[in-house]
Amino acid sequence: MRLTKTSISGDLLKIQLVDLNEGYNGDYDPDDPLDVKLWRVDFSSRIGKTNRWLSFEDGSYCTQLPVGTDPKVVRSILIHMHCEILRRYQEGEHMKRVFEKMSWVDPTWAKDDAWYLKRKEK
């Protein structure tokens, strides 16, 4: 598994956060004190055993996660999302619905990722 500040990828799935200057009501409005820049999340699948990725149809959504969120929180959220999506895929859930649910991600979704780090050390 490869983890960066704004993405996570494994054998099958890549999740990437991108800043497209989006806010709560479409484009981010710096003049609106209630608006904040939000991450967009893009979901892709690996093409065979290559390092090339194909975006899922309907696999890009604006989130509720502010661009300025603490990197440790973002990291934890990416790990959580990756595990949840793979689990739901294996259970046969419709991926478009899973991606839609994941778009509601916000800083409260952060989980302790110590279990992942311990697994990587083994």
N, CA, C and O atoms as a DFTB+ gen file, in Angstrom:
488 C
 N C O
     1  1       0.836      -1.168       0.000
     2  2       0.000       0.000       0.000
     3  2       0.889       1.242       0.000
     4  3       1.888       1.300       0.718
     5  1       0.525       2.216      -0.795
     6  2       1.281       3.471      -0.893
     7  2       0.408       4.602      -0.358
     8  3      -0.740       4.770      -0.772
     9  1       0.971       5.370       0.564
    10  2       0.240       6.451       1.210
    11  2       1.026       7.743       1.073
    12  3       2.200       7.799       1.439
    13  1       0.382       8.794       0.542
    14  2       1.000      10.119       0.465
    15  2       0.131      11.085       1.275
    16  3      -0.808      10.661       1.949
    17  1       0.442      12.367       1.211
    18  2      -0.345      13.359       1.960
    19  2      -1.790      13.441       1.487
    20  3      -2.685      13.767       2.267
    21  1      -2.021      13.142       0.195
    22  2      -3.374      13.310      -0.347
    23  2      -3.884      12.095      -1.110
    24  3      -4.908      12.185      -1.787
    25  1      -3.189      10.954      -1.015
    26  2      -3.688       9.778      -1.732
    27  2      -3.259       8.496      -1.032
    28  3      -2.322       8.463      -0.235
    29  1      -3.997       7.440      -1.373
    30  2      -3.656       6.096      -0.917
    31  2      -3.962       5.156      -2.073
    32  3      -4.981       5.292      -2.750
    33  1      -3.064       4.200      -2.288
    34  2      -3.309       3.230      -3.357
    35  2      -2.807       1.868      -2.928
    36  3      -1.840       1.744      -2.177
    37  1      -3.487       0.854      -3.423
    38  2      -3.124      -0.524      -3.170
    39  2      -3.132      -1.288      -4.474
    40  3      -2.951      -0.707      -5.544
    41  1      -3.341      -2.588      -4.385
    42  2      -3.333      -3.419      -5.588
    43  2      -4.490      -3.107      -6.532
    44  3      -4.340      -3.205      -7.750
    45  1      -5.643      -2.733      -5.978
    46  2      -6.844      -2.550      -6.793
    47  2      -7.354      -1.124      -6.864
    48  3      -7.934      -0.724      -7.874
    49  1      -7.148      -0.354      -5.815
    50  2      -7.872       0.897      -5.639
    51  2      -6.939       2.053      -5.319
    52  3      -5.971       1.905      -4.573
    53  1      -7.251       3.208      -5.898
    54  2      -6.547       4.447      -5.568
    55  2      -7.589       5.491      -5.178
    56  3      -8.603       5.664      -5.855
    57  1      -7.316       6.178      -4.075
    58  2      -8.171       7.264      -3.615
    59  2      -7.294       8.506      -3.552
    60  3      -6.247       8.505      -2.904
    61  1      -7.726       9.555      -4.222
    62  2      -6.918      10.774      -4.254
    63  2      -7.788      11.982      -3.924
    64  3      -8.893      12.140      -4.445
    65  1      -7.255      12.834      -3.039
    66  2      -7.907      14.093      -2.716
    67  2      -7.303      15.181      -3.589
    68  3      -6.082      15.293      -3.695
    69  1      -8.160      15.982      -4.216
    70  2      -7.688      17.065      -5.078
    71  2      -8.387      18.364      -4.688
    72  3      -9.554      18.366      -4.295
    73  1      -7.662      19.446      -4.803
    74  2      -8.190      20.775      -4.496
    75  2      -8.580      21.436      -5.806
    76  3      -7.721      21.872      -6.572
    77  1      -9.878      21.508      -6.058
    78  2     -10.385      22.146      -7.279
    79  2     -11.081      23.462      -6.960
    80  3     -11.908      23.940      -7.737
    81  1     -10.741      24.048      -5.805
    82  2     -11.297      25.328      -5.381
    83  2     -12.815      25.258      -5.219
    84  3     -13.541      26.174      -5.604
    85  1     -13.278      24.141      -4.635
    86  2     -14.703      23.970      -4.388
    87  2     -15.023      24.326      -2.940
    88  3     -14.185      24.187      -2.048
    89  1     -16.246      24.785      -2.729
    90  2     -16.714      25.129      -1.393
    91  2     -18.074      24.504      -1.140
    92  3     -18.526      23.642      -1.893
    93  1     -18.722      24.948      -0.070
    94  2     -20.008      24.358       0.311
    95  2     -21.104      24.572      -0.733
    96  3     -22.011      23.748      -0.851
    97  1     -21.031      25.662      -1.486
    98  2     -22.082      25.952      -2.464
    99  2     -21.532      26.060      -3.875
   100  3     -21.878      26.985      -4.611
   101  1     -20.682      25.126      -4.253
   102  2     -20.072      25.153      -5.585
   103  2     -18.657      25.677      -5.494
   104  3     -17.856      25.180      -4.703
   105  1     -18.338      26.695      -6.312
   106  2     -16.998      27.283      -6.248
   107  2     -16.787      27.933      -4.886
   108  3     -17.695      28.553      -4.334
   109  1     -15.574      27.784      -4.352
   110  2     -15.226      28.400      -3.073
   111  2     -15.339      29.915      -3.194
   112  3     -14.850      30.505      -4.157
   113  1     -15.987      30.542      -2.213
   114  2     -16.170      31.994      -2.197
   115  2     -15.392      32.576      -1.017
   116  3     -15.860      32.522       0.120
   117  1     -14.207      33.131      -1.280
   118  2     -13.400      33.676      -0.186
   119  2     -14.057      34.857       0.516
   120  3     -13.660      35.213       1.625
   121  1     -15.057      35.469      -0.115
   122  2     -15.764      36.599       0.501
   123  2     -16.873      36.141       1.440
   124  3     -17.441      36.954       2.168
   125  1     -17.185      34.853       1.431
   126  2     -18.219      34.295       2.314
   127  2     -17.534      33.705       3.550
   128  3     -16.830      32.701       3.440
   129  1     -17.729      34.314       4.720
   130  2     -17.042      33.824       5.923
   131  2     -17.467      32.415       6.344
   132  3     -16.778      31.776       7.139
   133  1     -18.585      31.929       5.824
   134  2     -19.062      30.593       6.174
   135  2     -18.578      29.518       5.203
   136  3     -18.780      28.326       5.433
   137  1     -17.941      29.948       4.123
   138  2     -17.479      28.981       3.127
   139  2     -16.032      28.576       3.418
   140  3     -15.248      29.367       3.943
   141  1     -15.693      27.341       3.072
   142  2     -14.313      26.840       3.181
   143  2     -13.992      26.039       1.926
   144  3     -14.888      25.516       1.263
   145  1     -12.689      25.948       1.606
   146  2     -12.273      25.105       0.489
   147  2     -12.384      23.652       0.924
   148  3     -11.962      23.291       2.023
   149  1     -12.953      22.826       0.062
   150  2     -13.189      21.416       0.363
   151  2     -12.422      20.528      -0.615
   152  3     -12.256      20.860      -1.788
   153  1     -11.957      19.388      -0.095
   154  2     -11.312      18.394      -0.951
   155  2     -12.349      17.707      -1.835
   156  3     -13.482      17.474      -1.413
   157  1     -11.954      17.388      -3.050
   158  2     -12.711      16.494      -3.924
   159  2     -12.010      15.149      -3.839
   160  3     -10.781      15.091      -3.788
   161  1     -12.779      14.067      -3.822
   162  2     -12.182      12.733      -3.766
   163  2     -12.428      12.033      -5.099
   164  3     -13.550      11.997      -5.604
   165  1     -11.347      11.474      -5.656
   166  2     -11.408      10.734      -6.912
   167  2     -11.049       9.282      -6.625
   168  3     -10.086       8.996      -5.913
   169  1     -11.837       8.368      -7.191
   170  2     -11.613       6.934      -7.020
   171  2     -11.197       6.333      -8.359
   172  3     -11.833       6.589      -9.382
   173  1     -10.130       5.535      -8.354
   174  2      -9.617       4.904      -9.576
   175  2      -9.287       3.445      -9.309
   176  3      -9.038       3.043      -8.172
   177  1      -9.291       2.653     -10.391
   178  2      -8.879       1.248     -10.276
   179  2      -7.650       1.030     -11.139
   180  3      -7.476       1.670     -12.176
   181  1      -6.802       0.117     -10.692
   182  2      -5.557      -0.188     -11.408
   183  2      -5.891      -0.942     -12.693
   184  3      -6.791      -1.782     -12.723
   185  1      -5.145      -0.624     -13.754
   186  2      -5.295      -1.322     -15.026
   187  2      -4.304      -2.480     -15.022
   188  3      -3.101      -2.281     -15.192
   189  1      -4.820      -3.689     -14.827
   190  2      -3.970      -4.877     -14.795
   191  2      -2.897      -4.772     -13.730
   192  3      -3.173      -4.385     -12.594
   193  1      -1.675      -5.117     -14.099
   194  2      -0.551      -5.046     -13.153
   195  2       0.348      -3.856     -13.462
   196  3       1.516      -3.833     -13.074
   197  1      -0.199      -2.873     -14.159
   198  2       0.573      -1.684     -14.530
   199  2       0.488      -0.646     -13.411
   200  3      -0.165      -0.864     -12.391
   201  1       1.153       0.473     -13.619
   202  2       1.034       1.611     -12.710
   203  2       0.075       2.651     -13.270
   204  3       0.133       3.826     -12.906
   205  1      -0.804       2.208     -14.155
   206  2      -1.803       3.108     -14.751
   207  2      -3.135       2.902     -14.051
   208  3      -3.473       1.795     -13.631
   209  1      -3.879       3.989     -13.935
   210  2      -5.150       3.969     -13.214
   211  2      -6.269       4.464     -14.107
   212  3      -6.067       5.350     -14.937
   213  1      -7.452       3.889     -13.933
   214  2      -8.643       4.276     -14.677
   215  2      -9.671       4.788     -13.677
   216  3     -10.030       4.091     -12.729
   217  1     -10.141       6.015     -13.899
   218  2     -11.146       6.583     -13.003
   219  2     -12.449       5.808     -13.114
   220  3     -12.881       5.450     -14.210
   221  1     -13.066       5.554     -11.974
   222  2     -14.379       4.913     -11.973
   223  2     -15.402       5.873     -12.559
   224  3     -15.332       7.079     -12.326
   225  1     -16.351       5.341     -13.318
   226  2     -17.470       6.151     -13.767
   227  2     -18.223       6.595     -12.511
   228  3     -18.460       5.788     -11.612
   229  1     -18.591       7.850     -12.449
   230  2     -19.242       8.430     -11.260
   231  2     -18.368       8.239     -10.025
   232  3     -18.884       7.951      -8.945
   233  1     -17.063       8.394     -10.167
   234  2     -16.136       8.159      -9.061
   235  2     -15.397       9.409      -8.614
   236  3     -14.234       9.336      -8.219
   237  1     -16.067      10.558      -8.673
   238  2     -15.440      11.803      -8.229
   239  2     -16.503      12.662      -7.550
   240  3     -17.525      12.995      -8.149
   241  1     -16.243      13.018      -6.279
   242  2     -17.233      13.764      -5.499
   243  2     -16.557      14.805      -4.619
   244  3     -15.459      14.590      -4.107
   245  1     -17.235      15.940      -4.453
   246  2     -16.783      16.925      -3.482
   247  2     -17.111      16.375      -2.096
   248  3     -18.170      15.781      -1.891
   249  1     -16.198      16.578      -1.148
   250  2     -16.385      16.060       0.209
   251  2     -16.815      17.180       1.164
   252  3     -17.056      18.311       0.742
   253  1     -16.904      16.856       2.426
   254  2     -17.137      17.821       3.492
   255  2     -15.852      18.033       4.289
   256  3     -15.882      18.534       5.413
   257  1     -14.723      17.645       3.694
   258  2     -13.425      17.691       4.354
   259  2     -12.668      18.946       3.906
   260  3     -12.277      19.052       2.744
   261  1     -12.461      19.899       4.828
   262  2     -11.753      21.129       4.458
   263  2     -10.315      20.866       4.011
   264  3      -9.635      19.998       4.559
   265  1      -9.862      21.616       3.021
   266  2      -8.505      21.481       2.496
   267  2      -7.469      21.701       3.605
   268  3      -6.400      21.093       3.558
   269  1      -7.744      22.527       4.572
   270  2      -6.797      22.814       5.639
   271  2      -6.786      21.820       6.787
   272  3      -6.183      22.092       7.824
   273  1      -7.434      20.678       6.629
   274  2      -7.496      19.666       7.685
   275  2      -6.096      19.149       8.018
   276  3      -5.262      18.973       7.131
   277  1      -5.853      18.911       9.304
   278  2      -4.563      18.396       9.779
   279  2      -4.164      17.167       8.954
   280  3      -4.976      16.257       8.785
   281  1      -2.926      17.123       8.438
   282  2      -2.468      15.991       7.623
   283  2      -2.600      14.631       8.313
   284  3      -2.833      13.627       7.640
   285  1      -2.457      14.577       9.632
   286  2      -2.618      13.308      10.348
   287  2      -4.064      12.827      10.258
   288  3      -4.319      11.629      10.135
   289  1      -4.999      13.758      10.319
   290  2      -6.418      13.418      10.186
   291  2      -6.698      12.937       8.769
   292  3      -7.391      11.939       8.572
   293  1      -6.159      13.645       7.786
   294  2      -6.347      13.251       6.379
   295  2      -5.792      11.849       6.148
   296  3      -6.435      11.027       5.495
   297  1      -4.623      11.580       6.671
   298  2      -4.000      10.254       6.521
   299  2      -4.905       9.165       7.100
   300  3      -5.138       8.137       6.464
   301  1      -5.403       9.399       8.295
   302  2      -6.275       8.435       8.947
   303  2      -7.549       8.208       8.141
   304  3      -8.012       7.076       8.004
   305  1      -8.107       9.279       7.615
   306  2      -9.327       9.177       6.806
   307  2      -9.063       8.388       5.528
   308  3      -9.875       7.544       5.147
   309  1      -7.949       8.648       4.868
   310  2      -7.626       7.907       3.640
   311  2      -7.515       6.407       3.906
   312  3      -8.027       5.594       3.137
   313  1      -6.843       6.047       4.997
   314  2      -6.711       4.624       5.346
   315  2      -8.085       4.025       5.629
   316  3      -8.397       2.936       5.148
   317  1      -8.896       4.718       6.397
   318  2     -10.242       4.246       6.729
   319  2     -11.076       4.065       5.461
   320  3     -11.729       3.036       5.287
   321  1     -11.054       5.063       4.576
   322  2     -11.841       4.988       3.340
   323  2     -11.398       3.808       2.486
   324  3     -12.233       3.071       1.961
   325  1     -10.093       3.626       2.346
   326  2      -9.571       2.541       1.512
   327  2     -10.062       1.186       2.034
   328  3     -10.543       0.354       1.265
   329  1      -9.937       0.978       3.332
   330  2     -10.374      -0.293       3.937
   331  2     -11.879      -0.496       3.786
   332  3     -12.335      -1.592       3.459
   333  1     -12.641       0.559       4.025
   334  2     -14.102       0.453       3.921
   335  2     -14.546       0.151       2.499
   336  3     -15.426      -0.684       2.289
   337  1     -13.949       0.817       1.527
   338  2     -14.347       0.600       0.130
   339  2     -14.008      -0.820      -0.304
   340  3     -14.822      -1.481      -0.950
   341  1     -12.826      -1.288       0.041
   342  2     -12.467      -2.664      -0.318
   343  2     -13.409      -3.671       0.340
   344  3     -13.825      -4.638      -0.298
   345  1     -13.746      -3.451       1.601
   346  2     -14.667      -4.353       2.304
   347  2     -16.026      -4.376       1.608
   348  3     -16.601      -5.440       1.378
   349  1     -16.524      -3.203       1.282
   350  2     -17.847      -3.126       0.650
   351  2     -17.836      -3.707      -0.763
   352  3     -18.824      -4.291      -1.209
   353  1     -16.711      -3.541      -1.465
   354  2     -16.570      -4.135      -2.786
   355  2     -16.645      -5.662      -2.683
   356  3     -17.331      -6.315      -3.470
   357  1     -15.933      -6.218      -1.703
   358  2     -15.930      -7.673      -1.510
   359  2     -17.303      -8.180      -1.096
   360  3     -17.645      -9.332      -1.365
   361  1     -18.092      -7.334      -0.448
   362  2     -19.442      -7.727      -0.051
   363  2     -20.447      -7.536      -1.182
   364  3     -21.625      -7.856      -1.022
   365  1     -19.993      -7.018      -2.325
   366  2     -20.845      -6.900      -3.502
   367  2     -21.697      -5.644      -3.558
   368  3     -22.650      -5.584      -4.334
   369  1     -21.377      -4.650      -2.759
   370  2     -22.164      -3.412      -2.807
   371  2     -21.928      -2.685      -4.129
   372  3     -20.871      -2.816      -4.747
   373  1     -22.922      -1.925      -4.545
   374  2     -22.828      -1.128      -5.763
   375  2     -21.848       0.015      -5.505
   376  3     -22.062       0.816      -4.594
   377  1     -20.776       0.099      -6.296
   378  2     -19.694       1.028      -5.998
   379  2     -20.111       2.490      -6.084
   380  3     -19.609       3.310      -5.315
   381  1     -21.000       2.838      -6.983
   382  2     -21.436       4.236      -7.073
   383  2     -22.033       4.686      -5.743
   384  3     -21.763       5.795      -5.282
   385  1     -22.835       3.837      -5.133
   386  2     -23.440       4.187      -3.838
   387  2     -22.372       4.287      -2.745
   388  3     -22.449       5.157      -1.878
   389  1     -21.388       3.407      -2.787
   390  2     -20.301       3.450      -1.806
   391  2     -19.531       4.759      -1.951
   392  3     -19.229       5.420      -0.957
   393  1     -19.213       5.132      -3.190
   394  2     -18.477       6.377      -3.415
   395  2     -19.289       7.585      -2.946
   396  3     -18.743       8.514      -2.350
   397  1     -20.589       7.566      -3.219
   398  2     -21.444       8.666      -2.761
   399  2     -21.391       8.789      -1.240
   400  3     -21.285       9.892      -0.704
   401  1     -21.466       7.645      -0.543
   402  2     -21.397       7.668       0.925
   403  2     -20.057       8.219       1.395
   404  3     -19.999       8.980       2.360
   405  1     -18.986       7.837       0.716
   406  2     -17.659       8.291       1.111
   407  2     -17.483       9.793       0.891
   408  3     -16.627      10.412       1.523
   409  1     -18.277      10.378       0.011
   410  2     -18.147      11.815      -0.237
   411  2     -18.591      12.649       0.969
   412  3     -18.277      13.837       1.046
   413  1     -19.302      12.049       1.891
   414  2     -19.746      12.772       3.092
   415  2     -18.654      12.828       4.156
   416  3     -18.896      13.287       5.272
   417  1     -17.462      12.366       3.816
   418  2     -16.350      12.355       4.758
   419  2     -16.091      13.760       5.301
   420  3     -16.112      14.747       4.566
   421  1     -15.846      13.815       6.608
   422  2     -15.461      15.060       7.265
   423  2     -14.435      14.707       8.341
   424  3     -14.167      13.525       8.558
   425  1     -13.860      15.688       9.013
   426  2     -12.792      15.379       9.979
   427  2     -13.190      14.411      11.090
   428  3     -12.316      13.785      11.691
   429  1     -14.474      14.270      11.377
   430  2     -14.884      13.345      12.446
   431  2     -14.692      11.888      12.049
   432  3     -14.788      11.003      12.900
   433  1     -14.422      11.619      10.775
   434  2     -14.227      10.247      10.309
   435  2     -12.848       9.711      10.658
   436  3     -12.582       8.526      10.456
   437  1     -11.977      10.547      11.170
   438  2     -10.612      10.110      11.476
   439  2     -10.648       8.986      12.497
   440  3     -11.372       9.051      13.491
   441  1      -9.870       7.977      12.240
   442  2      -9.779       6.827      13.133
   443  2      -8.323       6.614      13.493
   444  3      -7.424       7.073      12.787
   445  1      -8.099       5.927      14.577
   446  2      -6.740       5.580      14.984
   447  2      -6.194       4.581      13.971
   448  3      -6.735       3.485      13.827
   449  1      -5.126       4.952      13.268
   450  2      -4.584       4.046      12.252
   451  2      -3.405       3.233      12.773
   452  3      -2.623       2.706      11.982
   453  1      -3.267       3.124      14.091
   454  2      -2.161       2.343      14.662
   455  2      -2.230       0.882      14.216
   456  3      -1.190       0.251      14.026
   457  1      -3.432       0.334      14.047
   458  2      -3.573      -1.058      13.613
   459  2      -2.912      -1.254      12.250
   460  3      -2.299      -2.292      12.001
   461  1      -3.035      -0.271      11.376
   462  2      -2.441      -0.363      10.044
   463  2      -0.921      -0.312      10.145
   464  3      -0.226      -1.094       9.497
   465  1      -0.408       0.605      10.954
   466  2       1.036       0.737      11.094
   467  2       1.648      -0.517      11.693
   468  3       2.716      -0.949      11.262
   469  1       0.975      -1.114      12.695
   470  2       1.481      -2.341      13.303
   471  2       1.503      -3.477      12.289
   472  3       2.437      -4.278      12.272
   473  1       0.477      -3.548      11.445
   474  2       0.410      -4.596      10.440
   475  2       1.556      -4.437       9.450
   476  3       2.131      -5.433       9.012
   477  1       1.898      -3.198       9.088
   478  2       2.975      -2.947       8.128
   479  2       4.340      -3.333       8.690
   480  3       5.234      -3.709       7.932
   481  1       4.513      -3.244      10.014
   482  2       5.784      -3.572      10.637
   483  2       6.071      -5.063      10.626
   484  3       7.233      -5.465      10.692
   485  1       5.046      -5.887      10.544
   486  2       5.233      -7.343      10.584
   487  2       5.826      -7.875       9.313
   488  3       6.045      -9.080       9.190
